[in-house]
Amino acid sequence: MPRHQQRNLQWELIALLGKRLSLVMTSPRWPRPVHAMRTRRSSSPARRGSSIFVVIYHQSRSQQPQDKGRVMERHEIEAFLTLAEELHFRRATERIGAAPGRVSQIIQKLERKIGAPLFERTSRRVSLTPLGADLRDELLPAHEQVQRAIAKAVAAGRDQRRVLRVGYSSPMAADLVLKAAERFRGSYPESTVQIHEIQLADPLGPIRSGQVHMQLTELPVREPDLTVGPVLFTEERRLMVPRGHRLAAYESVGLEDLADATVITFTGSIPTYWVDYHYPTQTPLGRPIARVEAGYWQEALSMVGAGRGVTFACARAEQYYSRPDTVWIPYRDGPLIEYAVIQPKAGLTSHAETFLRLLQGTDPRRRGDRTTARPA
């Protein structure tokens, strides 16, 4: 049989027998199939050694080759689903932004990989074969789910970049943060700055848990996982006392005056060094200072008004928390209250870094006569 007729017979048998039959051409260079039926051997000396073998077998799951060629690649899935929707090669190619003819090449390769046609092609139309329709119905929901998951992740990442959460520990700090936020939105209108009040009972929890990206708060902060920026402003101290307290008549008080008073401090996840810095335990002469604890700032205000003790605050806080049952007295012995930005040692995003520069450049002296700005 001439070779061209052998080739024709080969393709006719493949088309006839489909996926469960194989036609193998053997020669001295090719290994002889194990399960084969020789159909004819040529007697011509020139063709001696060449035979046609039809190998008939049923591929079980265990016999199927486990090669990577059986796996659909992402570009194959996208090209197939796009063509299945458009049913037009040119439009599908334009839609996925591929080079002319690229979708046709991908589909042909995919059909060879699968072993059967997925599309019927004529000069006028393209349509799915039953196998192609089944494959589309199986792939489309999974592909759409993947696309939704990716879109959701991208949107979440975009939101994380655009939403900046800033913590503050006092109204004075909030004023400064809000002014910086106004300037920030002027330069980045697509961004949002959310401010969060930080409770004294857990001053470092929100920054560590990621609830806020940065925090403007009172010092000292000496934590290995946090970075402390430069002091932005300082506040003078005041001692809040009940209106009927003996100290209420003083023009100012010192640390020694607290020997006979009970100082209200705060309980919770507060570093011990922070409490001891702001609420001393003894006078310069060594006399002990009694303490009682409150859970929150508003609770401490109520305790002072009720005569349960005295407590410290910054001078400008009187504008926000003045009450008829309390008196705010200048405190002459304690250090100024310093405010600085703290942030995770891992660093900030570029958006957060920009906001931090704006915050550090805001002039706190415009916020009250008793506020002292630290020199740069």
C-alpha positions, 0 to 999 in steps of 0.5 A: 500500500502506498504511504499516502494511502496508509496515512489516509487509512490511519486518519479514517480509522482514528475518526472511526474508532474514536478515543478507544482505538489507536492506530500505531505505525511501527518501523524498526525505529519504533517499539512494537506494541504489546497488544497489537494485531498485524494487518498487513506486511508488504513483500516489497524489499523497499518496504520490508520492516514496515507494518501497520498495527491497529491497537485496540484497547480500553483505557481504564482510569489507572491506565491513562497517562498522568501527564501535565498535557491533560490539564487545562491552562488558565489561558485555555480556559479563558479562550474557550469560555470567551469563544463559547460566549461570543461564538465568533473567533475574531470577537473572542480574540479582540475581547481577550486582547490576543494576537490575530489567530491566537484563539483559534490556535488555543482551541485547536490545541485544546481539542487535540488535548481533549481528543474531540472537537469542542466547536463546530465550524462552518464558513458562516457560523461557530457553534458548540458541540455537545461535548463543548457545551458540557465542558462550558457548563462545568467550567463556567461556574468555577471560573466565575467563582474564581473571578469573584474571589480575585475581584473581592481580594483586589477590592479589599486591598484597594480599601485597605489602601484607601481607608486609613485608621488613626487612633487618638487618646484625648480630644486634643490629639483628636483635634490634631488628627482631624486637621491633618485628615482634612489636608490629607483628603485634599490631596487624596480625595479617594481616601478616607481617614477614620479616627478611633478613640483609644481607651485608657484601659487598653492603650496599646491593644488597638495598634497591636491588633491592627484596628488602627494604623497609627496612634497619637497618644501620651508618652512614655511608650517603650515597647519592642514592637512599636516605633515612637515618633517625635513629640508633636506637642506637650500639655501642662498638667492639672490636678482635678479635685472635688469642689469641697476638697481641701486642695480646691482652695490652692492656687497650685499644688505640688507632689508633696501635697498629695500625701494626704490625698487618694489618687485615682489611677486606671486599671487594665492592660496598661504598662506599669511604667506608664502608670508609675510615670503619670501617677507617682506612688510617693512624695519627695519626702518619701510619704506614700500616696494612696491609690484607687483604680478606675476602669475608664476616664468617664468613671474617673471623672465621676469618682472625683466629683463624688469625692472618691479621690483626685486625678491628673489631666492635661490643662486643655482637657478642662475645656472638654470635661469641666464639671460643676463638682470638680476644680482644676488646679495647676500642678507644678511638680510633674513633667509636661505630658508629651504626645507622639505618634506610635506605629508598628515597627513593621512600618506603614503603607505609603498612604499612611506615611503621607498622612504621618508627614502631614500630621507631624507638620500640623502646628499644634500651637493653633489649638489652644493657648496652653498647648506647647509645641515642641521644636522640630 
